[in-house]
Amino acid sequence: MRIIVCPHDMGIGGSQLNALDLAAAVKNRGHQVMLYATSGPLMDRAHELGLDLTLSNTGLRLSAGWATGLMRLVRSWRADLVHTYEWAPAMGASFGAHGLLGIPQVMTVLSMEVPRFLPRHLDLIVGTRELWSAADAHPYRHLMEPPIDTVANAPTDPGPARRSFGIGPEELVISVVGRMTGDLDKAAGVMAAIASVDRLAGRMPVVLLAVGSGPEFVRIQAAAKRVNARHGRRVVLVPGNLQDPNPAYAAADVVLGMGSSMLRGMAHAKPGIVLGADGFCAPATPQAMDTFSWQGFYGTGDGGEYPLLPLLEELAADPAERRRRGEWSRQLVEENYSLRRAALLLDNIYGNAHESQRGLGRRTVSLARSAAGLSSYVAGQYLNPAAVA
């Protein structure tokens, strides 16, 4: 099958990395795969994985130019199916390549909610049991928890990674990898980590390694400089985007984050602490798995401060506990979140979507409903910019 995969963008983020990893895994199962996206830091990663890439001629993920470029690619490359990630590419493809050319389409949404205006006649993949349950208006929905390449993400000697960042072997390293953005309160979690490490640094040799970029990078970088100046040494490192974030996980004693970023750190046999929105903070432990298997490695707090410092203090004081939790983390990812298992499921979803095209009447009604819903959503954002999701 000839499959075009449309990531949300090519910036470093969990959804985008999942899109690339799954595209490579599906290619390894014998399919031909083409990426269609705007340029970004993950282009090099795509080439490393052996994936072909066609660049969109516009930076906008929901635009006539993006949709027209995709239709042109569908025709010239003779595609059999389009797989989009997140709502903007999903809508651009559904009204263009799917709606006008009839190409089968599969949608993946890995954000914390499924927009109500997405077409309901298409196959929808979501990343948590909670989202699967909430998306009951979509009859063709599938659960695929964030898959992790457990070969590429595996325990390694931390020494070379630490040396590459200028970190000594005696320092306690806390790593967080992800987009530095206000979305899902990601930047707030990083700022909470900086504040906690600032307090720890007066008592022990600790380093926070915050990898990534985004709209909040400058603010986070400024906070890091203030902490480093106060202690007279590099306490917080903000190297920006890394083409390969694995060294940030390998160097760590403890990983912070959410979603697939947290799972990648755990695949490296590191103990994890989940940072969510509105002050949510909880360790990834066997006792928490009922919650995290339902809502994903994420959560929403009560709006107060992140209770991160005591969790870090506990792990800093107990190397044996760090080792035990790291070993459990690795086992959990291997048994429940492997990329190989996800690629097999995705292969089946592609086959069903390609063979069971829904009728023209159902497609027309579904797309008309989506157009009306999208128009209302865009109008609401225009009238209330603070409500932009």
C-alpha positions, 0 to 999 in steps of 0.5 A: 500500500502507498501511504502518505503520512501528514504529521502535525508539523516537523517540530520536536514533539510527542505527536510528531515523533510518534508519526515518524516512528510509526511511519518507519515501522509501517514501511518496515512491514512492506508498505511504501510511505511518504511524509507530507509536512512543512520543514522543521527540526525533525526532517533529519530524523525522517531521513535517518529513518529512511522516510521520503519527505515532500515539503508543503509550500505553506507553513499553515497546516489548515490552508488551501495551499496545504490541501492543494499540495496534498491533493497534488501529491496524492495524484502524482504519487498514486497514493492509496491512503492518507494518515493525518495527525491532529485536527488541522491536517485531518480537516485539510485532508478530509475536505481536499484529498479525501472529500474531492478525490475520494482517497481513504483517510485515517486520523490520529489525535494524540492531544487531550481531547477530540475536537467535536467537528472532526468527520465521524465517518473516518477511522479515528485513532486516539491515545488513551482509554479516556479519549476512546470512551469520550469519542463515542460519536465516532463509530470507527475509533481505535485505541493506540497508546503512544508506541515507543521504539524499545530498541532505539530507546533503551538503557545505555551507559550514561557517561558519554551522554553526560560528557556531551552536555558537560555534566559530571558523573557525581551530579544528579541529573533531572531531564525533561524533553518536550515542546516549550509551549503553553499548550497543556501547561508544558512550559509551566511544568518546566518552570516548576522544575527549574524552581525545584532544582533551584532549591535543591542546588544549594544542598546537592550537586544537581542539574536540570537538563531541559531539552526542546524549543517553542514559544516559551523558550526565551522565558525558560532560558532567562529563568535558567540564566537567573538560577545559574547566576545565583549559584555560580555554576550551570544548574539548568541547561537549556540546549534547545532542540536536539535532533536525537533526544536520546542522550537527554534520557540516557544522561538522566537519573530522573525524567520529567514530562508527559505522554510519549516523552515520559514513556521514552524516558521510562524506556531508558529505565529511568524513574519518571515523574509526570507533569500535567496541567494546573499543578498536576504532578505524580510519580509513575509507579505501579500504584498509579497505573490505573490512573495513567492507563486511563487518562494517559501519562498526564493529569490536571491539578487544582491550579496550585503549585506543582508538588515536585520538590518532595518527589525529587528529594525522595528520589535524590536520597535513594539510589536503590529506589531509583534503580527499582523504579527504573527497572519497572519502568523499562518492563512496563514499556516493553510489555505494553507500549512497544512500537512493533505491537502498534505497527501491527495494529496500524497495518490492520486499521489501514487495511480496513479503511482502504477496503471499507470505503463508506458510502457517498451519502454518509461521507457528504453528511459527515463532511457537511457537519464538520464544515459547520462545526469548524466554522463555529470553532474558528469564529469562536477563536476569532471573537475570543483569542484567549480561548485558542486551544 
